[in-house]
Amino acid sequence: MTGSLGAARVRESFNPSQDSQVDKIKRHTADLIDLCDEGKGKTNSGEEHRLWALAMTAYEEAAMWAVKAATANTPPPNSQPDPTQQAGIGTKQPDRD
C-alpha cells in the first residue's frame, strides 16, 4: 500500500541495492504496521493505544535489523575497494629472519 503509514515508516521505496529480499521485508513490515495502525484507530483506551504503538515500533526495529542482515554482504552502491586493504596498510606483516 504505497503512501501508507507503514510504507513511510520503513521507507519502502529506499532500496539502493535493489535487493528483492529487502523489498519483501519492507513490504511485509509496512503491511504489519498498517494493520497495527488500523487497530490503534479502533480504540479509545490509552493502554490499547500504547500497545499498538509499541507493536509498530517493534516492527520498525525488526525491519531495520532484517534489512541489515539481508544486506550484510552487499557492497554499497558506487563503492570503491578500500585502498588500505589492497596495499596491506595496517596489516601485520610476517616476521622475517
Helices and strands as residue ranges (DSSP letters): H 5-9, H 20-41, H 46-70, H 83-87
